[in-house]
């Protein structure tokens, strides 16, 4: 049973894993505020994920699964989800659309905090659509903070920039004959992650007479396909999926971390790599990581699809191992200074506690989502059947 004397904090997650899940997991793991009791509700689209296994999260007082169907009347979905909330005092920490839709469409009076995880229109649109139902906004990078302030200037006082918590990673002394490069994404076929650049970079390196070892993590391709694309004859390891703990065990043995994505918010994976003493080679995502990565000192930036640039920098670091070590050491210090897990968790929880005592009152229902079949008065059995027949 929830402790009624504590602030009940409910985190919602869609079960998809990735960086958002890592942030939630670390927030609960490093929470030391005795006034807070953390809970997690997984909102699972049962058409996409018929069976979901609850992951272990240290620090979670409870974890629940909410299965829903996209064919349901959205008001029915919202009412069913709302039944899992302890009361109107519970602080709802929103990471995606469904929980925000519940609050807006039902006009729930709970304090609401939105974590804005990415520098994408998707997250800004969520903030704008549900602005009258959200009490505080937490952004995870300076760029996201600035852009959100421009999107909803009337709410600047409620928008906060808080770095997320990242656990300590112990670097190791390594003298790899061949540089070891780490690439980790959820899916290799995600166009935004630009996996297709890796074979091109590897090809240029071979022309330069440089062999490297690649560790590639991601769903969507088989090892034979990856090996064929990479043209690799000395070392490529493919892991379809690793949990965060497994990634953190593998990382320190590597020299370089490469993430040539077209767009990112503030990837936790980059911080983890730097804490592990692995030098990041990344795109310059509109300055999102400028406070962490100084080009040539704590990591390296590249223009989108700059295959030659990546290969040239890898060749330089391969030849000058003292430079590689110096950049890695400076990166370790920078990442540890900025991403202290306990301090950053405390800063985020301060915003959550603030929201719990100064929330917006008299929130009115706002129909943000729904079609003609999504009416508060329409029985779900009718909506579900009509959609089943017609779609």
C-alpha positions in Angstrom: 0.0 0.0 0.0 1.3 3.5 -0.8 2.5 5.5 2.2 -0.1 8.3 2.4 2.3 10.5 4.3 4.7 10.6 1.4 4.5 12.3 -2.0 3.3 9.6 -4.4 5.2 10.1 -7.6 3.9 8.1 -10.6 6.2 7.7 -13.6 4.6 6.5 -16.8 6.5 4.6 -19.5 5.4 3.0 -22.8 7.6 0.0 -22.3 9.8 0.8 -25.3 13.1 0.9 -23.5 15.7 3.3 -24.8 17.0 6.5 -23.2 13.8 7.5 -21.6 13.6 4.2 -19.7 17.2 4.7 -18.5 16.4 8.1 -17.2 13.4 6.8 -15.3 15.4 3.9 -13.9 18.3 6.1 -12.7 15.9 8.6 -11.1 14.4 5.9 -9.0 17.7 4.2 -8.3 19.4 7.4 -7.0 16.4 8.8 -5.2 17.2 9.6 -1.5 14.4 12.0 -0.7 12.5 10.5 2.2 9.4 12.5 1.4 9.0 10.8 -2.0 7.7 7.3 -2.9 8.2 6.4 -6.5 5.9 4.2 -8.6 5.9 3.2 -12.3 3.0 2.5 -14.6 3.8 0.9 -18.0 1.3 1.9 -20.7 1.4 -0.9 -23.2 -0.3 -0.9 -26.6 -1.4 -4.6 -26.6 -1.6 -4.7 -30.4 2.1 -3.9 -30.6 3.2 -5.7 -27.5 0.8 -8.5 -26.5 3.0 -9.5 -23.5 5.3 -7.2 -21.5 7.6 -8.3 -18.7 8.1 -5.8 -15.9 11.8 -5.0 -15.7 13.5 -4.7 -12.3 13.9 -1.1 -11.1 15.7 -0.4 -7.9 13.8 2.1 -5.8 10.3 1.4 -7.2 7.7 1.1 -4.5 5.4 -0.5 -7.1 5.2 -1.3 -10.8 2.0 -1.9 -12.8 1.1 -2.7 -16.4 -1.7 -1.0 -18.2 -2.7 -2.7 -21.4 -4.8 -0.8 -23.8 -6.1 -1.1 -27.4 -5.9 1.6 -30.0 -9.5 0.5 -31.0 -10.9 1.5 -27.6 -12.9 4.7 -27.0 -10.1 7.1 -25.8 -12.2 8.3 -22.9 -12.6 4.7 -21.8 -8.8 4.2 -22.0 -8.3 7.3 -19.9 -10.8 6.3 -17.3 -9.3 2.8 -17.0 -5.8 4.3 -16.7 -6.9 6.8 -14.1 -8.1 4.0 -11.9 -4.5 3.1 -11.2 -3.8 6.4 -9.6 -3.9 6.5 -5.8 -5.6 9.9 -5.5 -5.6 13.5 -6.8 -2.5 14.4 -4.7 -0.2 12.0 -6.6 2.3 13.7 -8.8 2.2 12.4 -12.4 5.5 12.5 -14.2 4.7 12.3 -17.9 7.2 11.0 -20.4 4.9 10.5 -23.4 1.5 11.3 -24.9 -1.0 8.8 -23.3 -0.7 10.0 -19.7 -0.9 13.6 -20.8 -4.0 12.7 -22.9 -5.6 11.2 -19.8 -5.0 14.3 -17.7 -6.2 16.7 -20.3 -9.3 14.8 -21.6 -10.5 13.9 -18.1 -9.5 17.2 -16.4 -7.6 15.5 -13.6 -6.5 17.7 -10.8 -3.2 15.9 -10.1 0.0 17.9 -10.2 1.7 17.1 -13.5 5.4 17.3 -14.5 6.4 16.7 -18.1 9.9 15.5 -18.8 10.9 16.8 -22.2 13.4 14.3 -23.4 14.2 15.3 -27.0 14.8 18.3 -29.2 12.0 17.2 -31.5 8.7 18.8 -32.6 6.9 15.8 -31.1 7.9 16.8 -27.5 7.2 20.5 -28.1 3.8 19.7 -29.5 3.0 17.6 -26.5 3.9 20.5 -24.2 1.8 23.0 -26.2 -1.2 20.7 -26.5 -1.3 19.9 -22.8 0.1 23.2 -21.5 -3.0 24.0 -19.4 -2.8 20.6 -17.7 1.0 20.6 -16.9 2.3 22.3 -13.8 6.1 22.1 -14.4 8.3 21.2 -17.3 11.7 19.6 -17.0 14.1 19.8 -20.0 17.2 17.7 -20.2 19.4 20.0 -22.3 20.0 23.7 -22.7 18.9 23.6 -26.3 15.6 22.0 -25.3 15.1 24.5 -22.5 15.6 27.4 -24.9 13.4 26.0 -27.6 10.6 25.2 -25.1 10.7 28.7 -23.7 10.2 30.1 -27.2 7.3 27.7 -27.8 5.4 28.6 -24.6 6.9 31.9 -23.4 3.9 32.4 -21.0 5.2 29.5 -19.0 8.9 30.3 -18.7 8.8 30.4 -14.9 7.6 26.8 -14.9 10.3 25.5 -17.3 13.4 24.0 -15.7 16.6 22.7 -17.1 17.8 19.7 -15.0 20.6 17.3 -16.1 19.5 13.7 -15.7 21.4 11.2 -13.4 24.0 8.9 -14.9 25.6 6.2 -12.7 29.3 6.1 -12.1 31.3 4.0 -14.6 34.7 2.7 -13.7 37.2 3.2 -16.6 39.9 0.6 -17.3 43.5 0.9 -18.5 43.6 -0.5 -22.0 46.2 -0.8 -24.6 44.2 -2.1 -27.6 46.3 -3.0 -30.6 43.3 -2.2 -32.8 41.0 0.6 -31.7 37.7 -0.7 -30.4 34.7 1.3 -31.5 31.3 1.1 -29.8 27.9 1.8 -31.5 24.7 1.3 -29.6 21.1 2.1 -30.7 17.7 0.6 -30.3 17.3 -0.3 -33.9 19.9 -0.5 -36.7 17.2 0.3 -39.3 16.3 3.6 -37.7 17.2 6.1 -40.4 17.9 8.8 -37.8 20.7 6.7 -36.3 22.6 6.5 -39.6 24.0 3.0 -39.2 24.7 3.0 -43.0 27.6 5.4 -42.3 29.6 2.8 -40.4 30.4 0.5 -43.4 31.4 3.6 -45.3 33.7 4.8 -42.5 35.2 1.4 -42.2 35.8 1.2 -45.9 37.8 4.5 -45.8 39.8 3.3 -42.8 40.8 0.2 -44.7 41.9 2.3 -47.6 44.1 4.2 -45.1 45.5 0.8 -43.9 43.7 1.0 -40.5 41.8 -2.0 -39.0 39.5 -1.5 -36.1 37.2 -3.7 -34.0 33.5 -2.8 -34.0 31.0 -3.6 -31.3 27.5 -2.9 -32.7 24.3 -3.1 -30.6 20.8 -2.9 -32.1 17.9 -4.8 -33.4 16.8 -5.1 -37.0 19.7 -7.0 -38.7 21.4 -10.3 -38.5 25.1 -10.8 -37.9 25.7 -12.1 -41.5 24.1 -9.0 -42.9 26.1 -6.7 -40.7 29.4 -8.5 -41.4 28.7 -8.3 -45.2 27.9 -4.6 -44.9 31.0 -3.9 -42.8 33.3 -5.9 -45.1 35.0 -6.8 -41.8 37.6 -9.5 -41.8 39.1 -9.1 -38.3 36.4 -8.1 -35.8 32.8 -7.2 -35.6 30.6 -8.1 -32.7 26.8 -7.7 -33.0 24.4 -7.7 -30.0 20.8 -7.5 -30.9 19.8 -6.1 -27.5 21.6 -5.4 -24.3 20.2 -4.0 -21.1 21.9 -0.9 -19.6 23.9 -2.9 -17.1 25.4 -5.0 -19.8 26.2 -2.0 -21.9 28.1 -0.4 -19.0 30.1 -3.6 -18.5 31.2 -3.6 -22.1 31.9 0.1 -22.6 35.1 0.6 -20.7 37.1 -1.8 -22.8 36.5 0.4 -25.9 38.4 3.4 -27.2 35.7 5.3 -29.2 32.0 5.7 -29.0 30.3 6.7 -32.3 26.8 8.1 -32.7 26.3 9.9 -36.1 22.5 10.4 -35.6 20.8 13.1 -37.6 19.1 14.4 -34.4 19.2 13.7 -30.7 18.1 15.3 -27.4 20.9 14.7 -25.0 21.8 11.0 -25.2 22.5 9.3 -21.9 24.7 6.9 -23.8 27.2 9.7 -24.7 27.5 10.6 -21.0 28.0 6.9 -20.0 30.7 6.5 -22.7 32.6 9.5 -21.4 32.4 8.3 -17.8 33.8 5.0 -19.0 36.8 6.8 -20.6 35.5 6.2 -24.2 35.9 9.2 -26.5 32.7 10.2 -28.2 32.5 10.9 -32.0 29.1 12.4 -32.6 27.0 14.8 -34.7 26.6 18.3 -33.5 22.9 18.2 -32.5 22.3 22.0 -32.7 24.5 22.5 -29.7 22.6 20.0 -27.4 25.8 18.6 -25.9 28.0 21.7 -26.0 28.3 21.9 -22.2 29.7 18.4 -22.2 31.7 18.0 -25.4 34.4 20.5 -26.4 35.6 19.6 -29.9 39.1 18.2 -29.7 39.2 18.3 -25.9 36.5 16.0 -24.5 35.3 14.5 -27.8 34.7 15.3 -31.4 31.9 16.8 -33.5 31.1 16.1 -37.1 28.8 17.4 -39.8 26.0 15.1 -40.8 27.2 12.2 -43.0 30.9 13.4 -42.8 32.3 9.9 -43.5 35.8 11.3 -44.4 35.8 13.4 -41.2 35.0 10.5 -39.0 37.6 8.3 -40.7 40.3 11.0 -40.5 39.8 11.6 -36.8 39.8 7.9 -36.1 43.1 7.6 -38.0 44.6 10.5 -36.0 43.6 8.9 -32.7 44.8 5.5 -33.9 48.3 7.0 -34.5 48.4 9.3 -31.5 47.4 7.2 -28.5 48.6 9.9 -26.1 46.1 12.3 -27.6 43.4 9.6 -27.4 44.2 9.1 -23.7 44.3 12.8 -22.9 40.8 13.4 -24.5 39.4 10.4 -22.7 40.7 11.6 -19.3 39.3 15.1 -19.8 36.0 13.6 -20.9 35.8 11.5 -17.7 36.3 14.5 -15.5 33.8 16.6 -17.5 31.1 13.9 -17.5 31.5 13.2 -13.8 31.4 16.9 -12.9 28.2 17.6 -14.8 26.3 14.3 -14.3 26.6 13.4 -10.7 23.7 10.9 -10.2 22.7 11.9 -6.7 22.9 15.7 -7.2 21.0 15.5 -10.5 18.3 13.3 -9.1 17.9 15.7 -6.2 17.5 18.7 -8.6 14.8 16.9 -10.5 13.0 15.8 -7.4 13.0 19.4 -6.1 11.0 20.4 -9.1 8.6 17.5 -8.5 8.2 18.4 -4.9 7.6 22.1 -5.9 4.9 20.9 -8.3 3.2 18.9 -5.6 2.5 21.9 -3.5 1.9 24.6 -6.1 -0.1 22.9 -8.8 -2.6 24.6 -11.1 -6.1 24.2 -9.6 -9.5 23.9 -11.4 -8.0 22.2 -14.4 -10.8 21.8 -16.9 -11.3 18.8 -19.3 -9.8 19.6 -22.7 -10.5 17.2 -25.6 -7.0 16.9 -27.0 -7.4 13.5 -28.6 -10.2 11.6 -30.1 -12.3 11.1 -33.3 -16.1 10.8 -33.8 -16.0 7.4 -32.0 -14.2 8.9 -29.0 -17.0 10.4 -26.8 -17.2 10.5 -23.1 -20.8 9.1 -23.2 -20.3 6.4 -25.9 -19.9 2.9 -24.5 -16.5 1.4 -25.3 -18.0 -1.8 -26.5 -19.6 0.1 -29.4 -16.5 2.0 -30.3 -14.3 -1.1 -30.1 -16.7 -3.1 -32.3 -17.1 -0.4 -35.0 -13.3 0.0 -35.2 -12.8 -3.8 -35.3 -15.2 -4.1 -38.2 -14.0 -1.1 -40.2 -10.3 -1.1 -39.6 
